[in-house]
Every structure is written in C-alpha cells, then in structure tokens.
C-alpha cells in the first residue's frame, strides 16, 4: 500500500452546533463515493430558512432530488426540512403533496393539510 501524501490531513474532527463530526482521508485508491446512504439533515424554522440552505447547497453544480433531498457540488447528500414536517405528513394529502416536491414548500403542504 502506498503511503499517504505528505501535507494532507488523514483524520480530522469538527464540532458544528454541538455535534461532533469526524473525517478521514487517504491517498489510497477507494472504490466508493458519496451516496444517499449518508446524508446531513438541516432542520429549518420556516420557508425562508429552507430556501436559504437549498439555494446554497445546489449552487455551483449541486443537484435537486425529491422529497427535500439534494446534493451539493461535492456529491454530499442533504435533507432540508422544516421542523414541522413530521406533523404535516401525518396527513395523507400533505404526504402525497410532499412526495411530488423537490424543495419543500410549506405553503403547499399547509394547503394540502387544509384540503385545498
């Protein structure tokens, strides 16, 4: 096995909002990349926050997916969801509306919940 490249970080740790994340890198060949098997969830207070994070994650080469999922330009999967989503999708109409969305639109979920 070849040694890691001098000057690169092999292990790292970052704390974001009290949550600790660990990273690893290696110069060795790997036969995998990012997948939806691992994603980060961003709990949002309102539509403005959803739009803020969504727009930044898909900028510069990121991609939209369905039901609040997107990938950033590095291929990392994210779920940008409102904190109220679990309550909203208990309603079948709101759940069906959500399944048709890429970016979550709270007003549309509320309309579905109200039966409009």
C-alpha positions as CSV (number, residue, x, y, z in Angstrom):
1,X,0.0,0.0,0.0
2,X,1.3,3.4,-0.8
3,X,1.9,5.9,2.0
4,X,-0.4,8.9,2.4
5,X,0.7,12.1,0.7
6,X,2.8,14.4,2.9
7,X,0.9,17.6,3.9
8,X,-2.6,16.1,3.7
9,X,-4.9,15.6,6.6
10,X,-5.6,11.9,7.5
11,X,-8.0,12.4,10.4
12,X,-9.9,15.5,11.5
13,X,-12.6,16.5,13.9
14,X,-15.1,19.4,13.6
15,X,-17.8,20.5,16.0
16,X,-20.8,22.2,14.5
17,X,-23.7,23.4,16.7
18,X,-22.5,21.0,19.4
19,X,-22.4,18.0,17.1
20,X,-19.0,16.4,16.5
21,X,-18.1,15.1,13.1
22,X,-15.0,13.1,12.2
23,X,-13.4,13.0,8.8
24,X,-10.8,10.6,7.3
25,X,-8.9,10.8,4.0
26,X,-6.3,8.7,2.4
27,X,-4.2,8.7,-0.8
28,X,-5.1,5.0,-1.3
29,X,-7.5,4.1,-4.0
30,X,-11.1,3.6,-2.9
31,X,-13.9,2.1,-5.0
32,X,-16.7,4.2,-3.5
33,X,-18.0,7.7,-3.4
34,X,-20.7,9.6,-1.6
35,X,-24.2,8.1,-1.6
36,X,-27.6,8.8,-0.1
37,X,-26.7,6.2,2.5
38,X,-25.3,9.0,4.5
39,X,-26.8,12.5,4.5
40,X,-27.0,15.5,6.7
41,X,-30.3,16.9,7.8
42,X,-30.9,20.6,8.2
43,X,-33.9,21.4,10.4
44,X,-35.4,24.7,9.3
45,X,-37.8,27.0,11.1
46,X,-39.6,28.5,8.1
47,X,-39.6,28.7,4.3
48,X,-37.0,31.5,4.3
49,X,-34.6,29.2,6.0
50,X,-35.4,26.2,3.7
51,X,-34.8,28.4,0.7
52,X,-31.6,29.8,2.1
53,X,-30.0,26.4,2.6
54,X,-31.5,24.8,-0.5
55,X,-30.2,27.5,-2.8
56,X,-26.7,27.4,-1.4
57,X,-26.5,23.6,-1.5
58,X,-27.5,23.3,-5.1
59,X,-25.4,26.3,-6.3
60,X,-22.3,25.7,-8.3
61,X,-23.1,22.2,-9.5
62,X,-25.3,20.8,-6.8
63,X,-28.4,18.9,-7.8
64,X,-32.0,18.7,-6.6
65,X,-33.7,15.4,-5.8
66,X,-37.1,14.5,-4.4
67,X,-38.7,15.0,-1.0
68,X,-36.3,17.5,0.5
69,X,-33.1,15.8,-0.7
70,X,-30.4,17.5,-2.7
71,X,-26.7,17.0,-3.3
72,X,-24.1,19.8,-3.0
73,X,-21.4,20.3,-5.6
74,X,-19.2,17.7,-3.9
75,X,-21.9,15.0,-4.1
76,X,-22.8,15.0,-0.4
77,X,-26.5,14.4,0.2
78,X,-28.6,16.8,2.3
79,X,-32.2,16.8,3.6
80,X,-33.5,20.4,4.0
81,X,-36.7,20.0,6.0
82,X,-39.0,22.1,8.2
83,X,-39.2,21.1,11.8
84,X,-42.9,20.9,11.3
85,X,-42.6,18.2,8.6
86,X,-43.3,15.2,10.8
87,X,-46.6,16.7,12.0
88,X,-47.6,17.8,8.5
89,X,-47.0,14.5,6.7
90,X,-49.2,12.6,9.2
91,X,-51.9,13.8,6.9
92,X,-52.2,11.7,3.8
93,X,-52.9,14.6,1.5
94,X,-49.9,16.5,2.8
95,X,-47.7,13.4,2.5
96,X,-48.8,13.0,-1.2
97,X,-48.0,16.6,-1.8
98,X,-44.6,16.3,-0.3
99,X,-43.8,13.2,-2.4
100,X,-44.3,15.4,-5.5
101,X,-41.9,18.1,-4.3
102,X,-38.2,18.6,-4.6
103,X,-37.7,21.6,-2.4
104,X,-40.2,21.6,0.4
105,X,-42.8,24.4,0.1
106,X,-44.6,24.8,3.4
107,X,-47.5,26.8,2.0
108,X,-48.3,23.9,-0.4
109,X,-48.1,21.4,2.5
110,X,-50.4,23.6,4.6
111,X,-52.9,23.8,1.7
112,X,-52.9,20.1,1.3
113,X,-53.4,19.7,5.0
114,X,-56.4,22.0,4.9
115,X,-57.8,20.1,1.9
116,X,-57.5,22.9,-0.6
